[in-house]
Amino acid sequence: MSKRYVICDPDKCLGCQICEFACSAAKEKSCDPLFSRIRVVNFEPKGSMAIACVLCEKAPCVTSCPTNALFKDDKGIVQVDEKKCIGCRWCIEACRFGAITLHPTKEAVSICDLCDGEPKCVEFCPFDALSYATIEDLAHKFRRQAMVQLLQEFIAKS
């Protein structure tokens, strides 16, 4: 079975940050995007994209941690042992995707844990820019969109 994770469609993401508010409310009981485990990145003037942990097979964040505070659970989700984390930020530097942040009030990092399979960011995204899916689901979606576009172009030329 393939891993599922939070995937953002940058064509639909408007950078509203509602995903960040939903995450911070669910995880920290605070409506402050600084506490979010998903981050919206704006690529002005092109658009925006929300970024969360992509569950790397050989997670460089885990291997870079000098105190073994980061580990993968039995589902392959990176977890943080806040008692061991010293906030050194090595994992932040090691993450190629920018999916790890330093918690604003603790000396520990924050990483998306997928809300036990029901990501709140996905649930509350008003533009359906976020989905909780596998790579295979995403590939199928793009193939379907490409076929629809080809058919529309074919019909328009007929």
Secondary structure, DSSP 8 states (H G I E B T S, - for coil): ----EEEE-TTT-----HHHHHHHHHHHS---GGG-SSEEEEETTTEEEEE-----TT-HHHHH-TT--EEE-TTS-EEE-TTT-----HHHHH-TT--EEE-SSSSSEEE--GGGG--HHHHH-TTS-EEEE-HHHHHHHHHHHHHHHHHHHHHHH-
